[in-house]
Amino acid sequence: MNTRYIISILCAFSVLSLFSREGTALEEHNGVFSITNVPEPEKVIYNYYIPDGENRDKLPVLICIDGLDLDGSYFMSDEWKTFASKNGFVLATLGFTFDPADWETKKSYQYPSAWSGKSVFKLLDILAAVADINRQDLYFFGISAGAQFVHRFALIYPEICKAAAVHAAGGYTYPEKYIPTKLLVTVGEADNAGVSRVGFARLFEDAARRHDIDIELRIIPGLGHKHAQVQDELSMEFFKRIKSGAGDDQKPEVNGETTRNGLGE
């Protein structure tokens, strides 16, 4: 076997190996980007997972935002990635840093109109470079501080937000008109330390219903301000139901929960 032939084989193998590594890297990735803000740019952490499969055209995007100052890596678990793969979602997360000095002026990240809302569109730009996504078909999961961001983003951009799961929010902006976004709101029955999250959730539900917004409120027995497995399960069933166009008859029962961690605001 001549030297030129051997070199050709080795080069071909190297190229195939490179493509293999790049293909794997495109399936799951994490990084950081900045969003312009005053007095200095804000750092945003992101993760994404692109499922395998034959039908990867115009995939909806499921964006998850965790509790206060958490980076979203929890949602890169096998359970969430399996859900994304089986149901045809690009799975992504955003992680922000909370500055208490911005809270009273409503310039903290829980208020997407201040600066953090831009991060969704930056994330979509990143995803569009590696996958065929539908930028008008977004699903959101938010818990605690993430829930505050998520429901407010849905109120501002309802035309692109198809469904939002809002868990254990410590505050709400009440809707003033109809939006087409489907809403799932959950709160722990015992989640009343410091603020009455159950009361806030009921007021938000009432306001949504006054404007004929499709909303379901679930109060989870015995749960305090925690991230529980039942919230993940309800959200997955909710997203699956909305994406498939299934009716209310497929709404799951609320079962017991296994908690993950305490949460901030």
PALO-773681 format. One line per field, with one value per residue (C-alpha): residue in three letters; x, y, z. Coordinates in Angstrom, 1 decimal. Layout:
N
code (ALA|...);
c1 (X|...);
c2 (Y|...);
c3 (Z|...);
REM end
This chain:
265
code (MET|ASN|THR|ARG|TYR|ILE|ILE|SER|ILE|LEU|CYS|ALA|PHE|SER|VAL|LEU|SER|LEU|PHE|SER|ARG|GLU|GLY|THR|ALA|LEU|GLU|GLU|HIS|ASN|GLY|VAL|PHE|SER|ILE|THR|ASN|VAL|PRO|GLU|PRO|GLU|LYS|VAL|ILE|TYR|ASN|TYR|TYR|ILE|PRO|ASP|GLY|GLU|ASN|ARG|ASP|LYS|LEU|PRO|VAL|LEU|ILE|CYS|ILE|ASP|GLY|LEU|ASP|LEU|ASP|GLY|SER|TYR|PHE|MET|SER|ASP|GLU|TRP|LYS|THR|PHE|ALA|SER|LYS|ASN|GLY|PHE|VAL|LEU|ALA|THR|LEU|GLY|PHE|THR|PHE|ASP|PRO|ALA|ASP|TRP|GLU|THR|LYS|LYS|SER|TYR|GLN|TYR|PRO|SER|ALA|TRP|SER|GLY|LYS|SER|VAL|PHE|LYS|LEU|LEU|ASP|ILE|LEU|ALA|ALA|VAL|ALA|ASP|ILE|ASN|ARG|GLN|ASP|LEU|TYR|PHE|PHE|GLY|ILE|SER|ALA|GLY|ALA|GLN|PHE|VAL|HIS|ARG|PHE|ALA|LEU|ILE|TYR|PRO|GLU|ILE|CYS|LYS|ALA|ALA|ALA|VAL|HIS|ALA|ALA|GLY|GLY|TYR|THR|TYR|PRO|GLU|LYS|TYR|ILE|PRO|THR|LYS|LEU|LEU|VAL|THR|VAL|GLY|GLU|ALA|ASP|ASN|ALA|GLY|VAL|SER|ARG|VAL|GLY|PHE|ALA|ARG|LEU|PHE|GLU|ASP|ALA|ALA|ARG|ARG|HIS|ASP|ILE|ASP|ILE|GLU|LEU|ARG|ILE|ILE|PRO|GLY|LEU|GLY|HIS|LYS|HIS|ALA|GLN|VAL|GLN|ASP|GLU|LEU|SER|MET|GLU|PHE|PHE|LYS|ARG|ILE|LYS|SER|GLY|ALA|GLY|ASP|ASP|GLN|LYS|PRO|GLU|VAL|ASN|GLY|GLU|THR|THR|ARG|ASN|GLY|LEU|GLY|GLU);
c1 (0.0|1.6|2.2|-0.2|-3.1|-2.4|-2.3|-5.6|-7.3|-6.0|-7.2|-10.6|-10.8|-9.8|-12.5|-15.2|-14.0|-14.2|-17.8|-18.7|-17.4|-19.0|-22.3|-22.3|-21.4|-24.3|-26.7|-25.9|-24.0|-23.6|-22.2|-22.4|-23.5|-24.0|-27.0|-26.6|-27.6|-26.7|-24.3|-22.7|-23.7|-25.5|-24.1|-26.5|-25.8|-27.5|-27.8|-29.4|-30.2|-31.2|-32.9|-32.0|-34.7|-35.8|-38.3|-36.2|-37.9|-39.2|-38.9|-40.7|-38.4|-38.9|-37.1|-36.7|-35.7|-34.9|-35.1|-33.1|-29.5|-29.6|-28.0|-30.6|-28.3|-31.0|-33.1|-30.3|-31.2|-31.9|-35.6|-36.0|-33.8|-35.9|-39.1|-37.7|-36.6|-39.9|-42.0|-40.0|-38.7|-35.4|-34.7|-32.9|-32.3|-31.4|-29.7|-29.5|-27.8|-30.1|-29.1|-31.2|-30.6|-32.7|-35.7|-37.6|-37.2|-38.4|-35.1|-34.1|-34.2|-37.6|-38.9|-38.2|-39.2|-36.1|-33.3|-33.6|-36.3|-33.7|-31.9|-34.7|-34.1|-30.3|-30.8|-33.1|-30.3|-27.9|-30.3|-31.2|-27.5|-27.5|-31.1|-34.2|-36.4|-39.8|-39.2|-42.9|-43.6|-42.1|-42.9|-41.7|-41.1|-40.4|-40.1|-39.9|-37.9|-38.0|-41.8|-41.9|-39.9|-41.9|-45.4|-44.3|-42.6|-45.8|-47.8|-45.4|-44.9|-48.0|-47.8|-44.7|-45.4|-47.7|-47.6|-46.1|-45.8|-45.6|-44.5|-44.3|-44.1|-43.5|-45.2|-47.3|-48.1|-51.8|-53.1|-55.1|-56.3|-56.7|-53.6|-53.6|-50.8|-52.0|-51.1|-50.4|-49.9|-48.9|-48.2|-47.6|-50.4|-47.8|-45.9|-46.8|-43.6|-43.0|-45.6|-48.9|-48.0|-51.3|-53.2|-51.2|-51.8|-55.5|-55.6|-53.6|-56.0|-59.0|-57.5|-56.7|-60.2|-61.7|-60.0|-60.9|-57.3|-56.8|-55.4|-55.3|-54.3|-53.0|-52.5|-50.1|-51.0|-48.4|-45.7|-43.8|-41.4|-39.7|-39.1|-41.0|-41.1|-44.9|-44.2|-42.0|-44.6|-47.5|-45.5|-44.4|-48.0|-49.2|-46.7|-47.4|-51.1|-50.8|-48.4|-50.7|-53.9|-55.5|-58.4|-59.0|-59.9|-56.2|-55.3|-53.4|-54.2|-51.9|-49.9|-47.4|-44.1|-40.4|-38.7|-35.4|-34.4|-35.5|-35.9|-35.4|-38.0);
c2 (0.0|3.3|6.2|8.5|6.1|5.7|9.5|9.8|7.3|9.1|12.4|11.1|9.5|12.8|14.7|12.1|12.3|16.1|16.0|13.6|15.8|18.9|17.1|16.0|19.5|21.0|18.7|20.2|23.4|26.0|29.5|33.1|36.3|39.9|42.2|45.9|47.7|50.8|51.2|48.0|45.0|42.1|38.6|35.8|32.1|29.8|26.1|24.3|20.8|20.0|16.6|13.9|12.7|12.8|15.6|18.6|21.3|24.5|23.1|24.9|26.2|25.4|28.0|27.2|29.8|28.6|30.3|33.3|33.3|29.7|29.0|26.7|23.6|21.6|21.5|19.8|16.6|13.4|13.7|17.1|16.1|12.9|15.0|17.4|14.5|12.7|15.7|17.7|20.7|22.5|22.8|25.9|27.8|31.3|32.2|35.7|37.5|39.3|42.8|43.8|47.5|47.1|45.5|48.6|50.4|47.3|47.1|43.6|40.7|39.6|42.5|41.7|45.1|46.5|44.6|40.8|40.3|41.0|37.8|35.7|37.1|36.8|33.1|32.6|34.1|31.6|28.7|29.7|29.3|25.6|24.4|25.0|26.7|28.4|31.8|32.3|29.1|29.5|27.7|28.8|27.2|29.6|29.0|31.6|34.5|32.7|32.6|36.4|36.8|34.2|35.5|39.1|38.2|36.4|39.6|41.7|39.2|37.0|36.6|34.4|32.8|29.8|28.5|29.4|27.3|29.7|28.2|29.8|33.4|35.9|38.7|39.2|41.8|41.5|41.3|44.2|42.6|39.2|37.3|34.0|32.5|29.4|29.6|27.0|28.5|26.4|27.4|25.3|25.3|26.3|28.8|31.8|32.7|36.4|36.9|35.2|33.4|31.5|34.8|36.4|33.4|33.6|37.3|36.6|33.9|36.2|38.9|36.5|35.1|38.6|38.9|35.4|34.2|30.4|29.7|26.8|27.2|24.3|24.6|21.8|20.3|20.6|22.2|25.3|27.4|24.5|23.1|19.8|16.9|17.5|20.9|19.4|16.7|19.1|21.3|18.5|17.3|20.9|21.5|18.2|18.9|22.4|21.3|18.4|20.5|18.1|19.2|19.7|16.0|15.2|17.4|15.3|15.0|16.6|13.9|13.9|15.6|15.2|18.5|19.7|22.9|26.1|29.1|32.8|35.4);
c3 (0.0|-1.1|1.2|-0.7|-0.3|3.5|3.9|2.0|4.3|7.4|6.2|5.4|8.8|10.4|8.5|9.6|13.2|13.0|11.7|14.4|17.1|15.7|15.3|18.9|20.0|18.1|20.0|23.4|24.2|27.0|26.9|27.9|26.1|27.1|26.9|26.8|30.0|32.0|33.7|32.4|30.2|31.8|31.6|30.6|30.8|28.3|27.6|24.7|23.5|19.9|19.6|17.1|14.7|11.1|11.5|12.6|10.5|12.1|15.7|18.5|21.2|24.9|27.1|30.8|33.5|37.0|40.4|41.6|40.3|39.1|35.7|34.2|34.0|35.9|32.8|30.8|32.8|31.0|31.9|30.2|27.2|26.7|26.8|24.2|21.9|22.2|21.6|19.1|21.0|21.0|24.7|26.0|29.2|30.3|33.6|35.0|37.9|40.3|41.5|44.6|43.9|40.7|42.3|43.5|40.2|38.3|36.4|37.7|35.3|36.5|34.4|30.7|29.6|31.4|29.6|30.1|27.5|24.8|25.9|24.4|21.0|21.4|22.3|19.3|17.0|18.5|18.0|14.5|13.5|14.4|14.0|12.0|14.6|14.6|16.2|16.4|18.4|21.9|25.1|28.5|31.9|34.8|38.5|41.3|39.9|36.5|36.7|37.1|34.0|32.0|32.6|32.0|28.8|27.7|28.4|26.3|23.4|23.3|19.5|19.8|23.2|22.7|26.2|29.6|32.7|35.7|39.0|42.5|41.3|44.1|42.2|39.1|36.5|35.8|32.2|30.9|27.7|26.0|25.0|23.0|25.2|27.2|30.8|33.5|37.0|40.0|43.6|46.7|49.3|52.0|49.8|51.9|53.7|53.4|50.7|49.9|46.7|46.8|47.0|44.3|42.0|42.6|41.8|38.6|37.6|38.2|36.1|33.3|33.2|33.1|29.7|28.5|28.7|28.7|32.2|34.6|38.3|40.3|44.0|45.1|48.5|51.3|49.1|50.3|48.2|46.5|43.0|43.0|40.5|40.2|38.7|36.0|35.3|35.1|32.8|30.4|30.1|29.6|26.8|25.2|25.3|23.8|21.1|20.1|20.3|22.8|24.9|28.6|29.1|29.1|32.0|34.6|38.3|40.8|42.7|45.5|44.9|45.5|46.1|44.6|46.4|48.1|45.8|45.9|45.0);
REM end
